[in-house]
Amino acid sequence: MSNSNDLVFKNEELNFKFNFRVAAIIVNNDEYLIQKTDGNDYYSLIGGHVQFGESTEETIIREINEEIGITISPKDIKLIESK
């Protein structure tokens, strides 16, 4: 669910919109957690919009707690980034 604090970049002239989002790949005993939202025909990773002033790490911790009720700490996270 988006709100007014989400980082969204729009360019009306170019008809362009970018939503800054994060997602978690959660693995336990070689099994991957994915979710299916009611009303959708597809599965997705746990994640969501980065809010203004939030780091990507803070966002994924918040989203995991909001979506599946698990509290994790920063030490539980391994960041994957492109170079």
Wavefront OBJ file of the C-alpha trace (Angstrom):
o trace
v 0.000 0.000 0.000
v 1.473 3.346 -0.947
v 1.227 6.547 1.060
v 2.361 10.144 0.785
v 5.782 9.353 2.323
v 6.723 6.875 -0.439
v 9.635 7.863 -2.668
v 8.057 8.276 -6.092
v 9.602 10.198 -8.960
v 7.283 11.458 -11.696
v 7.825 13.229 -14.969
v 4.474 14.139 -16.481
v 6.105 15.442 -19.664
v 7.700 12.048 -20.372
v 4.795 10.095 -18.870
v 7.297 8.470 -16.493
v 6.859 7.232 -12.926
v 9.452 5.458 -10.759
v 8.549 3.861 -7.419
v 11.585 3.223 -5.200
v 10.959 -0.279 -3.803
v 12.829 -3.077 -2.064
v 12.228 -6.826 -1.937
v 13.557 -9.671 0.204
v 14.653 -13.098 -0.925
v 13.909 -15.169 2.181
v 15.513 -18.621 2.295
v 15.070 -21.304 4.953
v 16.462 -24.829 4.477
v 16.749 -24.314 0.699
v 13.094 -23.187 0.491
v 12.152 -19.718 -0.763
v 9.304 -17.642 0.657
v 7.041 -15.977 -1.879
v 3.583 -14.517 -1.381
v 0.346 -14.449 -3.322
v -1.898 -11.486 -2.649
v -5.660 -12.031 -2.734
v -7.121 -10.957 -6.063
v -3.858 -11.332 -8.008
v -2.856 -14.164 -10.330
v 0.851 -13.878 -9.540
v 3.343 -14.430 -6.732
v 5.879 -11.909 -5.486
v 8.703 -11.396 -3.034
v 8.113 -9.732 0.338
v 8.803 -6.007 -0.001
v 7.402 -2.599 -0.701
v 7.924 1.140 -1.133
v 10.834 2.961 0.472
v 9.529 5.908 2.468
v 11.142 9.347 2.611
v 14.009 9.341 5.127
v 14.182 5.533 5.302
v 17.182 3.438 4.281
v 16.651 0.348 2.157
v 17.649 -1.745 5.180
v 15.041 -0.045 7.403
v 12.441 -0.509 4.673
v 12.957 -4.239 4.282
v 12.864 -4.749 8.071
v 9.573 -2.803 8.223
v 8.037 -4.550 5.216
v 8.884 -8.049 6.483
v 7.259 -7.191 9.803
v 4.179 -5.631 8.163
v 3.619 -8.412 5.633
v 4.488 -11.593 7.529
v 4.776 -10.511 11.179
v 8.435 -11.462 11.629
v 10.840 -9.075 13.331
v 14.374 -9.241 11.974
v 17.492 -7.262 12.808
v 20.027 -5.664 10.477
v 22.449 -8.561 11.125
v 19.910 -10.913 9.487
v 20.155 -9.024 6.180
v 22.592 -9.652 3.353
v 22.343 -6.841 0.821
v 22.536 -7.615 -2.876
v 23.402 -4.659 -5.052
v 24.541 -4.142 -8.592
v 27.833 -2.477 -9.324
l 1 2 3 4 5 6 7 8 9 10 11 12 13 14 15 16 17 18 19 20 21 22 23 24 25 26 27 28 29 30 31 32 33 34 35 36 37 38 39 40 41 42 43 44 45 46 47 48 49 50 51 52 53 54 55 56 57 58 59 60 61 62 63 64 65 66 67 68 69 70 71 72 73 74 75 76 77 78 79 80 81 82 83
